[in-house]
């Protein structure tokens, strides 16, 4: 098997993004932009993958911390694409094989396209192969000029192209495949005799042509793959394309989407067959949803594990929570991180939970806050119940046993426990532990003053 390495150019700031965050770190469908071409290179068989970094280098490295196949090379000054590739040479010392050169701002590039490019490159024993695209309107792009046999003779920029060359619809993507010996021996021979004083990678192709080496071009099957992201408009366009790809894959796997164009699912989300997702939902990375679920409109889910046959009602928000099977949430409920719900649990409208464990068959139907609590099975939490878990300095836990009935408007002042099969009467403030099988009630005695209202008039 021929060795394969990749160089991913990611040193630039991306000033047209008008952001304090460098371009390649902007999120696209749940991943930093640079993670997409890196994943494509990895899936195509690259090892190692060298990231050429500059601006916000530590942040870029942090995206891939712990990845054994990632190496980094610093480009202190951004002096052009040729200079960037030259900066990667030390990181590839001793490597022999084929090198892919990719751009960190091309999140739409597929590994299938890279594999096809590699096969074409190797089958034709090329020194350089450039990935191209055929555009109806190629204005602004560098044109790929071929000879009568189809070999590439040069790449000419828009401003330098003559009228005939400007009619060419095949454009340069900036993505290359080349043999390591040719790359290592010639990259430092690129000059910077141009208006910008930069070292351009396209000059490497000119060197190969002068040496009468085989230089080829392969058009991508889908031109959108080579789209670079330079501003927020293109960022949104790329994200929309990736979401369509993600949604299509889920639908082919048995998920129903009422309106795919208004369904926002991040990369890496898992959804079981026969689950239905309504418009306006956002499902973030790290989420696993089981089979036969219904996710109503405008729901936001991130980092959750949701069992089979669950019903998440409209406008609910779920964060880093775990749900068993046949759980009902909402509408307009909020599950904060650390929520763990057993099978057949119901969390109703305007209920908020945080760091709780709730056993099978328990329910809190409306207008309730449950935080830092352990709640048993078959517990009923009445409307307006609050676990008072914070004393201004520390958080404290509430423990509620199985088969407990909590009446409406109850305050449980933690740390406190309620024993199994007990009943806490409506309006009670619980400040001491309640034994099992008991009634807890604390109310100020009611006083009726006859005629009081008439006297006030």
N, C-alpha and C positions, 0 to 999 in steps of 0.2 A: 504493500500500500504506500502510495506517495505521501510524504509529509506535507501538511498544510498549516500555514500560519496566517494570521490576519493582523493588519495595522488599521486601527480606527482613529481617524483624525478628530480630535475633540479639544483642541487648545484654545479656540477662539472664544471671544466674549459674546458675540451676537448682538451688536449694538442696535440693530433694527427691532429687537424684541422690546427695547426700552424698559429694561428690567434690572433690578439688582442681582438677579439670579442669572447665571450664564445660560445660554440657549440650550445646550444639550442636557441640562438638568430639569428643564420644564417638564411636568408630567403630561403624558399622553396615554389615555385609557389605562391608568393605574400604574404605569411604569415611567421612570425618567426616560426622556427621549433617547438617550444614548443606549439604554438597556435593550432597545429593539434591534438595532443593527448588530450589537454584540451577541444577542440570542440567535440571530440569523447566522452569524459567522460560526458560532458554537455548533449549531445544528448541522451546518454544512461540513463539520469535521475539523474545524480549526483548533489547534493547540500547539503553541500558545496564541493568545490574543494580546497584542500590544496596544495600549491606549496612549496616544500622544496627547498630553495634557499641558495646560498652562494656567489660564485663569481659573481660580477656585479649585486648584488641583486637589486639595485635601477632600473637598466635598465629592468630587468625581471618584476619587479612590474609595471613599466611604460607601458608594453605591455597590461596589464589588468586593468589599472587605471579606476576606476568607475564601475567595474564589481561587483555586489553585492554578487555573489556566490563564489568569489575568496578570499581565506585566504592565508597568507604566514607564513612560519616557517623557521627560520634561522638554517642552519647547519654550524657553524663556522669552524669546521674541518671536512674534508671528511674522515670519518672512516668506510666506507662501507655502503651497502644498508640497513642493519639492523639498523645501527645507524641513517641513514637518516629518516627511518620510525619512529623511536623513537622520533626524533625531532619534528614530526608532531602531537604528542599525545596531547599536550596542546591546539593546534588549534582545536582539535576534542573533547574537554572536553564536556561531557554531551551527546555526540552522541551515539545512539543505532541503530544498523542496519548492513548493509553490507558495506564493504570497498573494493574499487578497488585500487590496487597499480600499477601505470603506470610509464613508463620511458619517460622523456621529449625529448628523441632523437629518438622517433618512429613515424615519421609523417605519415606513411602509415597505421596505425591502424584505422580500421573502427568502427563506433559506432554499426553497425550491429553485428560485431564480439563480442563486449562487451555485447550486449544484449543477444546473444546466450550463452555466458559464464555465465552470471548472471542467466539465466533460468536453465541451466544445474546445476549450483551450488545450487540453491534453491530447485529445484525438487529432488535432491539427498541428501539434508540436509547435505551438506559438511561443514567441518570446514575451509578447504582451498581447493581452486581449482586453478590450475596453467594453464595458457594458453601455449600451446606447438605448435611445428611445426614438420612436418615429412620431413626430408631432405635426399636426396640421398647421399650427402657427409656431414656428421655432424661434421667433424673434427673441433676442437677448441671450440665446444659448450658443455655446461653441459648436460649430458644425464639424461633422466627421467626413473627411474627404477620402474616397476610395479610388483605387486604380481599376483598370478594366477587369482584373482578375478578382476583385472584391477585397483586396488587402487595403489596410488603412495606410495612407501616405502622410496625412497630417491632420491635426485638429486646429481649426482656425476660429478665433473669437469673432463675434458679431461685428465689432468695430473694425476688424481687419479683413473681413470677408469681401470679396469682389461681388458684383451683381450675380454672377452665375453661382458662386458659392452660397450666397444668401438664399438661393432657391432650394438648397439642400434641406430636407426635413429630418434627417438623422442627426441627433444631438448627443453631445457627450454628457454622461451622467456623473463623471468624476469617480467612478468605481472601476477598479482595474484588477487584473489578474496577471501575474508575471512570475517568471522563474527567479529564484533567489540569487543565482550566480549573476545573471544579467543585472538585477537590481543592485546588488552590493557593489558590483564592479563599475557601475555607471552613474549612480545617483549623485555622487559628489562631483561629477563632471557637468552638472547643470549650471548654467550661468544666470545672472540676474540683469542682463543688459536689456532692460525694458523700462517703460515709463514709471512703473511702480517700484522698481528696484527689488523685485521679489523673485524667488526661485519657483518656477512652475513645473508641476509634474508632467504636464503635456510635453515639455521639452525632452523628457526621457523617451517618448515615442519617436521624436525627431532623431534622436541618437540611434535608436534601433533601426529606423528606416535607412539612415546613412550607412549602417553596417549590414544592410540588406538582410536583416532578420525578419522573421515572419510576424507581422503585426496585423491582428484581426479585430473585428468588432462583432458583437452579438446584440441585436435589439431585444430588449425585455419584452416578454409577451404582453405585459400590461404596463403602459407608460407611467401610470400613477406611482408605480413602485419607486421610481428614481426621484420623486419629488422631494426637494430639500425644504426644510422649514426655516424661514428667515424672519418671520414676524408673527404677530398674534393671529392674523387672518389665516395664514398657512397652517399655524398650529391647530386652529379650530377645524380647518379642512382635513388635516391629517387625522385628527381625533375622530371625526365623523366617519372617515373611511375605515379606520380600525374598528370602531364600534359596529359598523355594518358587517365586517368580517366576523367579529366575535358573535354577534347576534345570529348571523346565518348559521354558524357552526352549532349553536345551541338549538336552533329550530330544527336543523337536520337531525339532531340527537333526541328530538321528541318534546321539546319545550314549546309551549304556545305563547306568542307575544301578540297582544292585541294591536299594538302599533310599534313595530320595531324601530321606527325613526324617532320615537320618543321614549325609548328604553335604553338606559345607560349602564352598561355592564363592563366592569374592568377585566383586564387580562387575568387569567388564573382562577376565575370563579367557576365552581362546579354546581350544576343544576340538574336534578333528576328528571326523568321522563314524566310526562303528563302534568307537569307544573305549569300554571298559567300566570303570566306576568302582565299586569295592566299598564297603561301609559303613565309616563312621568316617574317611573321607578329608577332609583340609582342603587346599584348593587356593587359594593366596593371589593377590592382585592382581599383575598383570604377567606371569602365566604363560601360555605358549602350548604346547598339547599337540597333537601331530599325529593322524593317522588310525590306526585299528587298534591302539591301545595298550591295555594292561591295567594298571590301577592297583589293586593289591590293598588289603586293609583296613588302616586306621589309618595310612596314608601321609600325610605332610605335605610339601607342595610350595609354594614361594613364589619368585616372580620368576625362573622357569626357562623355557627353551625346549627342548622335548622333541620329537624327530623322530618319524616314523611307525614303527609296529610295535614300540614299546618296551614292556618289561615291568618295571614297578616293583613289587617284591615287598613283602610285608607289613612294616609298621612302619618303613619307611625314611623318612629325612628328606633333602629336597633343597632347597638354598637357592642362589639366584642362580647357577645352573649351566646349561650347555648340553650337550645330548645329541644325537648324530646319530641315524641310523635303526637299528632292530633292536638296541637297547642293552638289556642286562639289569642291573637294580640290585637288590641285597638278597638275602634279607630282612635287615632291621635294619642297613642301610648308612646312612652319613651323608655326603652330598655338601655340602661347605661352599662358600661363595662363591668364584668364580673357577675352578671345575672345568669343563673342556671335554673331552668324550669323543667320539671319532670313531665311525663306524659299526661295528656288531658288537662293541662293547666289552662286557666283563662285569666288573661290580663286585659281589663276593659279600657274604656275611653278615659283619657286624662289620668292614667295611672303611670307613675314613674317608679322605676326600680333601679337599685345600684348595689352591687356586691351582695346579692341574695341567692340563697338556695331555696327553691320552693318544690315541695313534694307532689307526687301524683295526685291529680284530681282537685287540687286547691285552686282557689279563685279570688281575685280582687277585681271586682267588676267596674268600679268607677271612682274617680276623684280621690286617689290615694297615693301616698308616698311610702315606699318600703325600701329602706337602705340599711346595709350592714346587718342583715337578718338571716336566720335559719328558720325556715317555715316547713312544718311537716306535711303529711298527706291529708287530703280531704278537709282542708282548713278553709273557712269562709272569712274573708276580710271585708268588713262593711265599708260603705261609702264614707269618705272623709277621714279614714284612719291614717295616722302618721306614726312612723317610728322615729322618735326624737333621738337621733344617734350621735349628735354633736353637741358637746358641752362648751364649745368655744375654744377648746384646746385639743381635745382628743376625740376620736370616733369610738363608739361603743356598740356592742352587738345586742340584738334582740333575738331570743329563741322562743319559738312557738311550737308546741307539740302537735301530734296528730289529732284530727277530729275536733279542733278548737273552733269556736264561733266567736268572731270579733264583731261586735255591734258597730253601728255607725258613729262617726265623730269620736273615735277613741284615740288617745295619745298614749303610746308606749314609750316611757322615758328610760332609755337604756343606760346601763346594762340591766336587763330585766328578762325574766322568763315566764312563760305561761304554760302550765302543765297540760298534758293531753286530756282531751274530752272536757275542757273547761269552757265556760262562757264568760265573755267580758261584755257587760251591759253597755248600751249606747251612752255616749257622753262621758265615759269613764276615763280618768287619767291614771294609768297604771304606773306606780313608782316602786312597788315591791313585788317580789315573785308571787305568782299565783299557783297554788298547788293543783295537782290533777283533780279532775271531776268536780271543780269548784265553780262558784259564781263570784265574779269580781265586779263590784259596783262602787263608785265614788261619785256622789252628786251632792251639791248643796241642796238642803231640803227646800221644796217649793212652797212659797207663801203667796196666797191669794188675798188681796185687800179689796173687799167688797165696796163698790161705789167710788173707788179712788179716781176713776176716769171722769166721773161726773163732777167731782169737786174741782178738778183741774180746769174744767170748762167754765 
